[in-house]
Structure formats: C-alpha cells, structure tokens
Amino acid sequence: MVRLYLDEDVNVLLALLLQARSINITTAHGQKMLGRSDVEQLDFASTLNAALVTHNRVDFEKLFQEYIENERRYDGIIVLIRRDVYTMAQ
C-alpha cells in the first residue's frame, strides 16, 4: 500500500480530500513537523515508509541527487505542480 506524507508546502486540504478516497496520507502539520528542513522532512517521511509530496521541485531535485549519490534510503518524492487543490486531488 502506498503511504504519502505532505510537506508543509502542500495545502492540508489535499490530505483530507485524498483520505476520503481511502489513501493513506499524513501531513507535516499533523505530525508537528512544521519549520523543519527539507532533509528532516524527507528523513521523517522515510520513517513512516511514505513518499514525500511537495511543490518544491528545485530543492528536492538537489536533495534527490544527494540521496542517490550517498545511497541514503527514502521512499520516494512526488513533486506536484501548483494547481487548485481539487484539481490535484483528482
């Protein structure tokens, strides 16, 4: 089963809409991870065995490269284009 973790850059309403579709999802807000670094967010998502969902393409592309080069474990990064939250939920 896929698990998702929304960083603080993603509207928490998306989590509610996806939970209504039985998707296993949590948020930085719900996990009290607001204000943490991108590395901390990705590492925390990994402890949940969840893919991290973000709008922050630039920083997470760099972080992805670092994790690959250093063979660090993570469960995925999903970058969403900023759109209306109802459109993203579809």
Secondary structure by P-SEA (a helix, b strand, c coil): cbbbbbcccccaaaaaaaaaaccccccccccccccccaaaaaaaaaaacbbbbccaaaaaaaaaaaaaaacccccbbbbbcccccccccc
